[in-house]
Amino acid sequence: MAKFDRKIPYNNLPLLPPKTDIETKQILRKTISAGRALAQLNGTLLNLPNPTLFLDTIYLQEAKASSEVENIITTNDELYKSLVSDRKIENSATKEVLSYKEALWLGLEELKTKPFITTNLCVKIVQCIKQNNASIRNTPGTTLSDTEGEVIYTPPSEEHIIREKLANLEKFINEDETIDPLIKMAILHYQFEAIHPFSDGNGRTGRILLLLYIKLSGLLDTPAIYLSEYIIKNKIEYYRCLRDVTEKNEWEDYILYMLDMIEETANKGLKRLNKITVAMEEAANEIKKKLPKVYSKDLIEILFRLPYTKRQHLIDENIGNLKTVGNYLIALEEIGFLKSEKVGKEKLYLNQKLLKILEDKE
């Protein structure tokens, strides 16, 4: 194994696949349970009347959590209001989170026409996250430090070396079919983070790549899962495991961590999905009973797509004209289903039950 010194650019970062046992008994056992959890989530998503209904909400939650890993903090309330309202977004953290969500959608759209993860795709993603023309690092001096300012890692330096490492990563992702996709997902994530190809936005780009690979490998038809929440909760362990691969070639703990993340996140996602589905059914029954003239299946879907809605959303879905949908929303607030709030010149309507489910950490 290449000798590692945390203060010297890691130009000797070993190429993939790793030259060590990455399919230990423990890893293979964990792969089975993580795969089973993903399959259950996938089945539930495919059985939804509209599998894409909750994607905006799920990706916004992933964007929020992934940005939190980098200490970019905003609230759910601020985020959803900003997404729905027409006002100018002043909060820089909220802007960054919304750019992350946009980058995730961009990545998924790109996969439809070119089903490969490439260096160019990574560049497009980071440019969307950062809203600039960022490209592969070409200036020396990049180091990663801990909270005390101590250098803990110096990634490869020089653009041609970084591009060589990325070309090898590309080949591994798109051509190597000998490794179980879940194990491969863990390996590609480590390698991308170790290459650290950009001046900023590497962590968030790396976490988007996880979701794109889950889609690309067929593990989830719709990658409706947000993994970053687990990383926030187990952040110290995450960075320890990454460092142990770099410094000791200790892959097992790291791969097990990543498989745990998949299993726990899929199970939580399934629970949350079931809660939202039940809440939708209850809302449909309540509105049918109390406001039969207001009720429609399309209306229920709009009210559960995002926590906040407004008149224009209902008009866009042909629920009615401006006056009709205004009356519908007022009636829904009168029975306590929605709560209105003035944001700028607009009136937004909050589905409190949905927001509560999304904020529930259990």
One Martini backbone bead per residue (centre of mass of N, CA, C, O) as a GRO file, in nm:
protein
  362
    1MET     BB    1   0.099   0.035   0.018
    2ALA     BB    2   0.075   0.356   0.019
    3LYS     BB    3   0.223   0.606   0.162
    4PHE     BB    4   0.114   0.812   0.442
    5ASP     BB    5   0.082   1.180   0.454
    6ARG     BB    6  -0.120   1.433   0.570
    7LYS     BB    7   0.087   1.681   0.449
    8ILE     BB    8   0.078   1.526   0.175
    9PRO     BB    9  -0.004   1.478  -0.126
   10TYR     BB   10  -0.221   1.203  -0.238
   11ASN     BB   11  -0.091   1.078  -0.524
   12ASN     BB   12  -0.099   0.759  -0.409
   13LEU     BB   13  -0.377   0.694  -0.448
   14PRO     BB   14  -0.533   0.421  -0.486
   15LEU     BB   15  -0.664   0.234  -0.708
   16LEU     BB   16  -0.925   0.080  -0.864
   17PRO     BB   17  -0.963  -0.169  -0.692
   18PRO     BB   18  -0.916  -0.287  -0.397
   19LYS     BB   19  -0.632  -0.459  -0.230
   20THR     BB   20  -0.875  -0.618  -0.068
   21ASP     BB   21  -1.110  -0.739   0.151
   22ILE     BB   22  -1.462  -0.656   0.058
   23GLU     BB   23  -1.596  -0.968   0.131
   24THR     BB   24  -1.682  -1.022   0.404
   25LYS     BB   25  -1.899  -1.172   0.603
   26GLN     BB   26  -2.012  -0.915   0.732
   27ILE     BB   27  -2.064  -0.760   0.470
   28LEU     BB   28  -2.251  -0.968   0.330
   29ARG     BB   29  -2.466  -0.969   0.550
   30LYS     BB   30  -2.528  -0.661   0.533
   31THR     BB   31  -2.608  -0.654   0.234
   32ILE     BB   32  -2.870  -0.812   0.266
   33SER     BB   33  -3.024  -0.620   0.465
   34ALA     BB   34  -2.996  -0.361   0.294
   35GLY     BB   35  -3.130  -0.473   0.037
   36ARG     BB   36  -3.403  -0.536   0.168
   37ALA     BB   37  -3.477  -0.248   0.252
   38LEU     BB   38  -3.473  -0.130  -0.035
   39ALA     BB   39  -3.686  -0.321  -0.158
   40GLN     BB   40  -3.921  -0.228   0.021
   41LEU     BB   41  -3.915   0.066  -0.063
   42ASN     BB   42  -3.951   0.018  -0.365
   43GLY     BB   43  -4.226  -0.125  -0.350
   44THR     BB   44  -4.382   0.111  -0.221
   45LEU     BB   45  -4.327   0.321  -0.441
   46LEU     BB   46  -4.452   0.153  -0.683
   47ASN     BB   47  -4.750   0.144  -0.529
   48LEU     BB   48  -4.794   0.418  -0.581
   49PRO     BB   49  -4.993   0.616  -0.764
   50ASN     BB   50  -4.742   0.844  -0.720
   51PRO     BB   51  -4.403   0.808  -0.703
   52THR     BB   52  -4.329   1.138  -0.740
   53LEU     BB   53  -4.476   1.310  -0.523
   54PHE     BB   54  -4.230   1.321  -0.284
   55LEU     BB   55  -3.959   1.422  -0.412
   56ASP     BB   56  -3.931   1.717  -0.338
   57THR     BB   57  -3.929   1.669  -0.033
   58ILE     BB   58  -3.696   1.463  -0.015
   59TYR     BB   59  -3.477   1.641  -0.159
   60LEU     BB   60  -3.494   1.872   0.044
   61GLN     BB   61  -3.406   1.708   0.288
   62GLU     BB   62  -3.134   1.621   0.172
   63ALA     BB   63  -3.024   1.904   0.123
   64LYS     BB   64  -3.035   1.996   0.416
   65ALA     BB   65  -2.857   1.771   0.541
   66SER     BB   66  -2.605   1.796   0.358
   67SER     BB   67  -2.553   2.095   0.440
   68GLU     BB   68  -2.521   2.040   0.747
   69VAL     BB   69  -2.253   1.889   0.731
   70GLU     BB   70  -2.138   2.194   0.635
   71ASN     BB   71  -2.287   2.413   0.817
   72ILE     BB   72  -2.564   2.457   0.655
   73ILE     BB   73  -2.830   2.646   0.795
   74THR     BB   74  -3.179   2.559   0.804
   75THR     BB   75  -3.521   2.557   0.784
   76ASN     BB   76  -3.800   2.408   0.689
   77ASP     BB   77  -3.978   2.655   0.675
   78GLU     BB   78  -3.795   2.837   0.505
   79LEU     BB   79  -3.763   2.642   0.267
   80TYR     BB   80  -4.063   2.602   0.178
   81LYS     BB   81  -4.129   2.895   0.141
   82SER     BB   82  -3.909   2.960  -0.073
   83LEU     BB   83  -4.010   2.756  -0.287
   84VAL     BB   84  -4.314   2.879  -0.313
   85SER     BB   85  -4.241   3.159  -0.319
   86ASP     BB   86  -4.173   3.484  -0.489
   87ARG     BB   87  -3.957   3.567  -0.325
   88LYS     BB   88  -3.661   3.676  -0.234
   89ILE     BB   89  -3.365   3.518  -0.146
   90GLU     BB   90  -3.159   3.600   0.135
   91ASN     BB   91  -3.072   3.331   0.241
   92SER     BB   92  -2.780   3.160   0.189
   93ALA     BB   93  -2.849   2.876   0.291
   94THR     BB   94  -3.109   2.840   0.129
   95LYS     BB   95  -2.980   2.871  -0.147
   96GLU     BB   96  -2.788   2.623  -0.124
   97VAL     BB   97  -3.008   2.409  -0.085
   98LEU     BB   98  -3.162   2.465  -0.352
   99SER     BB   99  -2.914   2.401  -0.531
  100TYR     BB  100  -2.888   2.108  -0.448
  101LYS     BB  101  -3.160   2.013  -0.550
  102GLU     BB  102  -3.106   2.094  -0.842
  103ALA     BB  103  -2.856   1.906  -0.877
  104LEU     BB  104  -3.006   1.640  -0.837
  105TRP     BB  105  -3.200   1.670  -1.075
  106LEU     BB  106  -2.983   1.702  -1.288
  107GLY     BB  107  -2.854   1.423  -1.253
  108LEU     BB  108  -3.113   1.257  -1.321
  109GLU     BB  109  -3.152   1.373  -1.605
  110GLU     BB  110  -2.876   1.287  -1.723
  111LEU     BB  111  -2.923   0.973  -1.688
  112LYS     BB  112  -3.141   0.944  -1.909
  113THR     BB  113  -2.928   0.999  -2.152
  114LYS     BB  114  -2.665   0.926  -1.953
  115PRO     BB  115  -2.592   0.614  -1.795
  116PHE     BB  116  -2.345   0.785  -1.635
  117ILE     BB  117  -2.058   0.838  -1.435
  118THR     BB  118  -1.884   1.147  -1.462
  119THR     BB  119  -1.680   1.410  -1.459
  120ASN     BB  120  -1.876   1.605  -1.602
  121LEU     BB  121  -2.108   1.560  -1.406
  122CYS     BB  122  -1.965   1.660  -1.152
  123VAL     BB  123  -1.924   1.947  -1.258
  124LYS     BB  124  -2.222   2.019  -1.297
  125ILE     BB  125  -2.303   1.980  -1.003
  126VAL     BB  126  -2.109   2.184  -0.864
  127GLN     BB  127  -2.209   2.429  -1.026
  128CYS     BB  128  -2.498   2.416  -0.914
  129ILE     BB  129  -2.436   2.439  -0.616
  130LYS     BB  130  -2.240   2.709  -0.650
  131GLN     BB  131  -2.312   2.898  -0.887
  132ASN     BB  132  -2.065   2.829  -1.096
  133ASN     BB  133  -1.738   2.756  -1.278
  134ALA     BB  134  -1.641   2.510  -1.160
  135SER     BB  135  -1.353   2.296  -1.135
  136ILE     BB  136  -1.084   2.146  -1.141
  137ARG     BB  137  -0.829   2.149  -0.952
  138ASN     BB  138  -0.520   2.386  -1.005
  139THR     BB  139  -0.439   2.451  -0.707
  140PRO     BB  140  -0.243   2.458  -0.457
  141GLY     BB  141  -0.307   2.391  -0.092
  142THR     BB  142  -0.502   2.166  -0.023
  143THR     BB  143  -0.671   2.120   0.293
  144LEU     BB  144  -0.767   1.923   0.578
  145SER     BB  145  -0.930   2.012   0.884
  146ASP     BB  146  -0.986   2.042   1.198
  147THR     BB  147  -1.121   2.227   1.459
  148GLU     BB  148  -0.803   2.301   1.544
  149GLY     BB  149  -0.634   2.310   1.250
  150GLU     BB  150  -0.549   2.028   1.189
  151VAL     BB  151  -0.404   1.835   0.963
  152ILE     BB  152  -0.567   1.535   0.806
  153TYR     BB  153  -0.563   1.616   0.484
  154THR     BB  154  -0.408   1.569   0.151
  155PRO     BB  155  -0.492   1.591  -0.148
  156PRO     BB  156  -0.453   1.564  -0.451
  157SER     BB  157  -0.236   1.709  -0.689
  158GLU     BB  158  -0.292   1.818  -0.978
  159GLU     BB  159  -0.491   1.792  -1.246
  160HIS     BB  160  -0.389   1.529  -1.392
  161ILE     BB  161  -0.414   1.348  -1.140
  162ILE     BB  162  -0.710   1.390  -1.076
  163ARG     BB  163  -0.811   1.288  -1.356
  164GLU     BB  164  -0.696   1.002  -1.331
  165LYS     BB  165  -0.862   0.922  -1.081
  166LEU     BB  166  -1.140   0.977  -1.216
  167ALA     BB  167  -1.110   0.776  -1.450
  168ASN     BB  168  -1.093   0.528  -1.265
  169LEU     BB  169  -1.366   0.572  -1.127
  170GLU     BB  170  -1.541   0.557  -1.378
  171LYS     BB  171  -1.462   0.268  -1.456
  172PHE     BB  172  -1.559   0.136  -1.195
  173ILE     BB  173  -1.858   0.221  -1.208
  174ASN     BB  174  -1.923   0.137  -1.531
  175GLU     BB  175  -1.756  -0.165  -1.550
  176ASP     BB  176  -1.756  -0.297  -1.271
  177GLU     BB  177  -1.937  -0.624  -1.208
  178THR     BB  178  -1.807  -0.792  -0.947
  179ILE     BB  179  -1.949  -0.600  -0.747
  180ASP     BB  180  -2.153  -0.518  -0.523
  181PRO     BB  181  -2.336  -0.232  -0.536
  182LEU     BB  182  -2.314  -0.154  -0.229
  183ILE     BB  183  -2.008  -0.174  -0.210
  184LYS     BB  184  -1.944   0.014  -0.445
  185MET     BB  185  -2.075   0.266  -0.327
  186ALA     BB  186  -1.874   0.295  -0.092
  187ILE     BB  187  -1.613   0.315  -0.260
  188LEU     BB  188  -1.682   0.560  -0.441
  189HIS     BB  189  -1.715   0.758  -0.209
  190TYR     BB  190  -1.436   0.753  -0.095
  191GLN     BB  191  -1.277   0.826  -0.356
  192PHE     BB  192  -1.401   1.101  -0.404
  193GLU     BB  193  -1.319   1.225  -0.130
  194ALA     BB  194  -1.010   1.173  -0.170
  195ILE     BB  195  -0.974   1.341  -0.428
  196HIS     BB  196  -1.103   1.618  -0.412
  197PRO     BB  197  -1.160   1.794  -0.700
  198PHE     BB  198  -1.256   2.048  -0.540
  199SER     BB  199  -1.262   2.344  -0.364
  200ASP     BB  200  -1.583   2.302  -0.348
  201GLY     BB  201  -1.849   2.063  -0.284
  202ASN     BB  202  -1.768   1.758  -0.237
  203GLY     BB  203  -1.967   1.639  -0.031
  204ARG     BB  204  -2.228   1.700  -0.191
  205THR     BB  205  -2.151   1.556  -0.450
  206GLY     BB  206  -2.098   1.275  -0.318
  207ARG     BB  207  -2.401   1.244  -0.219
  208ILE     BB  208  -2.529   1.254  -0.498
  209LEU     BB  209  -2.382   1.006  -0.615
  210LEU     BB  210  -2.523   0.801  -0.441
  211LEU     BB  211  -2.808   0.842  -0.565
  212LEU     BB  212  -2.730   0.791  -0.860
  213TYR     BB  213  -2.627   0.500  -0.814
  214ILE     BB  214  -2.887   0.378  -0.704
  215LYS     BB  215  -3.027   0.422  -0.974
  216LEU     BB  216  -2.824   0.299  -1.183
  217SER     BB  217  -2.823   0.001  -1.030
  218GLY     BB  218  -3.138  -0.059  -0.937
  219LEU     BB  219  -3.206  -0.027  -0.624
  220LEU     BB  220  -3.373   0.233  -0.721
  221ASP     BB  221  -3.601   0.372  -0.922
  222THR     BB  222  -3.653   0.582  -0.686
  223PRO     BB  223  -3.437   0.801  -0.504
  224ALA     BB  224  -3.624   0.805  -0.212
  225ILE     BB  225  -3.359   0.919  -0.026
  226TYR     BB  226  -3.201   1.032   0.289
  227LEU     BB  227  -2.864   1.005   0.402
  228SER     BB  228  -2.753   1.260   0.564
  229GLU     BB  229  -2.890   1.221   0.838
  230TYR     BB  230  -2.698   0.993   0.930
  231ILE     BB  231  -2.432   1.153   0.916
  232ILE     BB  232  -2.502   1.361   1.128
  233LYS     BB  233  -2.549   1.151   1.362
  234ASN     BB  234  -2.249   1.003   1.250
  235LYS     BB  235  -1.995   1.196   1.197
  236ILE     BB  236  -1.746   1.091   1.349
  237GLU     BB  237  -1.755   0.805   1.228
  238TYR     BB  238  -1.731   0.883   0.933
  239TYR     BB  239  -1.446   1.018   0.950
  240ARG     BB  240  -1.300   0.780   1.075
  241CYS     BB  241  -1.349   0.573   0.847
  242LEU     BB  242  -1.212   0.733   0.624
  243ARG     BB  243  -0.932   0.752   0.763
  244ASP     BB  244  -0.881   0.440   0.790
  245VAL     BB  245  -0.850   0.390   0.495
  246THR     BB  246  -0.612   0.582   0.441
  247GLU     BB  247  -0.412   0.494   0.693
  248LYS     BB  248  -0.498   0.148   0.710
  249ASN     BB  249  -0.682  -0.002   0.501
  250GLU     BB  250  -0.982   0.013   0.647
  251TRP     BB  251  -1.277  -0.109   0.507
  252GLU     BB  252  -1.492  -0.253   0.679
  253ASP     BB  253  -1.609  -0.030   0.864
  254TYR     BB  254  -1.693   0.158   0.635
  255ILE     BB  255  -1.886  -0.031   0.481
  256LEU     BB  256  -2.071  -0.085   0.724
  257TYR     BB  257  -2.159   0.203   0.761
  258MET     BB  258  -2.293   0.236   0.479
  259LEU     BB  259  -2.495  -0.001   0.514
  260ASP     BB  260  -2.633   0.113   0.762
  261MET     BB  261  -2.734   0.367   0.629
  262ILE     BB  262  -2.917   0.229   0.425
  263GLU     BB  263  -3.094   0.065   0.617
  264GLU     BB  264  -3.197   0.289   0.808
  265THR     BB  265  -3.304   0.484   0.589
  266ALA     BB  266  -3.504   0.291   0.456
  267ASN     BB  267  -3.675   0.235   0.708
  268LYS     BB  268  -3.750   0.531   0.765
  269GLY     BB  269  -3.874   0.592   0.489
  270LEU     BB  270  -4.101   0.386   0.511
  271LYS     BB  271  -4.240   0.503   0.759
  272ARG     BB  272  -4.288   0.788   0.644
  273LEU     BB  273  -4.453   0.699   0.399
  274ASN     BB  274  -4.680   0.564   0.559
  275LYS     BB  275  -4.767   0.817   0.716
  276ILE     BB  276  -4.843   0.987   0.466
  277THR     BB  277  -5.051   0.793   0.347
  278VAL     BB  278  -5.241   0.799   0.589
  279ALA     BB  279  -5.284   1.108   0.593
  280MET     BB  280  -5.414   1.118   0.312
  281GLU     BB  281  -5.657   0.937   0.371
  282GLU     BB  282  -5.771   1.105   0.604
  283ALA     BB  283  -5.804   1.366   0.444
  284ALA     BB  284  -5.993   1.258   0.228
  285ASN     BB  285  -6.223   1.178   0.423
  286GLU     BB  286  -6.266   1.454   0.558
  287ILE     BB  287  -6.323   1.624   0.298
  288LYS     BB  288  -6.552   1.457   0.185
  289LYS     BB  289  -6.737   1.504   0.434
  290LYS     BB  290  -6.712   1.831   0.475
  291LEU     BB  291  -6.609   1.890   0.144
  292PRO     BB  292  -6.736   1.759  -0.130
  293LYS     BB  293  -6.685   2.002  -0.343
  294VAL     BB  294  -6.367   2.009  -0.299
  295TYR     BB  295  -6.303   1.732  -0.357
  296SER     BB  296  -5.995   1.568  -0.479
  297LYS     BB  297  -5.733   1.386  -0.572
  298ASP     BB  298  -5.557   1.621  -0.678
  299LEU     BB  299  -5.572   1.794  -0.426
  300ILE     BB  300  -5.435   1.602  -0.229
  301GLU     BB  301  -5.163   1.591  -0.380
  302ILE     BB  302  -5.095   1.890  -0.351
  303LEU     BB  303  -5.108   1.896  -0.027
  304PHE     BB  304  -4.857   1.654  -0.032
  305ARG     BB  305  -4.605   1.759  -0.187
  306LEU     BB  306  -4.603   2.010   0.009
  307PRO     BB  307  -4.650   2.193   0.290
  308TYR     BB  308  -4.680   2.422   0.084
  309THR     BB  309  -4.936   2.633  -0.058
  310LYS     BB  310  -5.119   2.776  -0.345
  311ARG     BB  311  -5.327   2.892  -0.577
  312GLN     BB  312  -5.146   2.837  -0.829
  313HIS     BB  313  -5.124   2.529  -0.794
  314LEU     BB  314  -5.429   2.475  -0.849
  315ILE     BB  315  -5.442   2.607  -1.125
  316ASP     BB  316  -5.220   2.433  -1.268
  317GLU     BB  317  -5.422   2.166  -1.200
  318ASN     BB  318  -5.726   2.242  -1.269
  319ILE     BB  319  -5.923   2.305  -1.012
  320GLY     BB  320  -5.948   2.621  -1.085
  321ASN     BB  321  -6.005   2.929  -1.036
  322LEU     BB  322  -5.914   3.183  -0.845
  323LYS     BB  323  -6.177   3.191  -0.678
  324THR     BB  324  -6.221   2.890  -0.622
  325VAL     BB  325  -5.946   2.824  -0.484
  326GLY     BB  326  -5.975   3.032  -0.264
  327ASN     BB  327  -6.226   2.899  -0.134
  328TYR     BB  328  -6.100   2.625  -0.075
  329LEU     BB  329  -5.874   2.724   0.119
  330ILE     BB  330  -6.058   2.855   0.323
  331ALA     BB  331  -6.220   2.599   0.393
  332LEU     BB  332  -5.970   2.432   0.489
  333GLU     BB  333  -5.910   2.628   0.722
  334GLU     BB  334  -6.185   2.614   0.875
  335ILE     BB  335  -6.135   2.288   0.937
  336GLY     BB  336  -5.805   2.275   1.007
  337PHE     BB  337  -5.609   2.176   0.770
  338LEU     BB  338  -5.514   2.469   0.729
  339LYS     BB  339  -5.254   2.735   0.734
  340SER     BB  340  -5.217   3.067   0.712
  341GLU     BB  341  -4.963   3.283   0.539
  342LYS     BB  342  -4.780   3.571   0.511
  343VAL     BB  343  -4.564   3.619   0.214
  344GLY     BB  344  -4.548   3.904   0.154
  345LYS     BB  345  -4.804   3.912  -0.092
  346GLU     BB  346  -4.860   3.626  -0.004
  347LYS     BB  347  -5.055   3.326   0.038
  348LEU     BB  348  -4.996   3.061   0.249
  349TYR     BB  349  -5.042   2.695   0.292
  350LEU     BB  350  -5.039   2.477   0.569
  351ASN     BB  351  -4.946   2.136   0.625
  352GLN     BB  352  -4.901   2.030   0.938
  353LYS     BB  353  -4.889   1.721   0.922
  354LEU     BB  354  -4.658   1.701   0.718
  355LEU     BB  355  -4.442   1.860   0.872
  356LYS     BB  356  -4.437   1.675   1.120
  357ILE     BB  357  -4.339   1.420   0.976
  358LEU     BB  358  -4.072   1.549   0.859
  359GLU     BB  359  -3.963   1.635   1.162
  360ASP     BB  360  -3.953   1.351   1.241
  361LYS     BB  361  -3.684   1.152   1.376
  362GLU     BB  362  -3.816   0.850   1.391
   0.00000   0.00000   0.00000
